Amino acid sequence: MLMEAGPAGLPAGKISSTLQIAPNKLSAHLNVLSQANLVSVERQGRHMIYSANIEAVASLLSGLVETCCNGNPGVCTGLSEFMERRSESCCEPN
C-alpha cells in the first residue's frame, strides 16, 4: 500500500481504515517500521503521513532474496520464478 503510494505517502487514518486495523495497533506497527527505516513519517497539520523508504525496502528484499537458499538453490526455485515474472511488470507506469 505504501509502496504504491510512492513518495507522497498516505495518512495514518487512510491506512487504518483501508486495512481495518485499530489506529493504536497500526501506530505500533508503523513505529516498528519507522525505527527500522523502512517507512518515514511527516506531520502535516493534524495528520501523520507515512511513506515507504523505497531504497531501504529494496535493500531488505535484495538481501532476503540473495540469502534465501542458504547454499541450497532448490529452496528458492519458486521465489526466483516469481521474481522473473514480476521484473517484467515491476515499476511500469500506470
N, C-alpha and C positions, 0 to 999 in steps of 0.2 A: 504494500500500500504506500509506504513512504518512498520506496524506490520509484514507483510510478509517478508520485507527486513531484519528484525532482527537487531542485534547489528551493522552490517556493514553499515546500513543506505543507503540512496540514495542522490545523488547530487541534489541540488535545480533545476537545469536545466532539469534533467530527470523527476522530479516530475511535473514541469511546462509543459513540452511537453506532458507527458502522460495524464495529466488531462486537457490539453488545457486551461490553465489559464495563464494570463499575469504574467510575473515574478514579477512585482511590487505588484500585488494583492496577489499572492502566498506568497510573503515575509511578507506581513502584517498578513496573516492568520497564517503562521508558527511562527511569532513573538508572537502572542497571545498564541499559543500552547506552545511555549517555556517558556513564562512568567508563564504559568500555570503548568510548569514542566511536561507536557505530552510528549514533544519531547526535544531532546538535539541537539545541533549543534556543529560541529567541522570544523574548517577551514583546508583544505588540499590543500595547494598551493593557486590557484585562486578559488577553489571550496568550497562551503559550503555544508557539508554533514549532513543531518538530519536523526536522528534515533528516533524511538519511545521509550519512557521510559515505558517499558512494565509493570513494577511494579506499576507505577502511573496510567496507563490506567486501569489495572486490579482492582486497588483500587477504581477508579472512577466508573467503571462498577458495581463492587460489591455494592458500596453504592447506586447507582441508582436502582439496582435490589432489594436490601433489603428494600428500602423505597418506591418502586413504587406504592404499593397498598394503602398506607395511611389508613390502617385499613379496606380496602375493597378488600379482596383477589380476587374477581371476575374481578377486573380491570387488573390483571396480568396473567390471565389464558393463553392467547396466548404467553406471554413472557416466562412463566415457561415451556410451552410445547416446545418452540423454544430452550430454554437453555438445556433442557433434550436431544433433538436431537443433538444439537451442541456439547455437552460434550462428546458424543461418538466419534466424529471425530476431536475434537479440539486438536491442538498441536501434531498431529501424524506426524512423519517424512514423507517427500515426497518420 
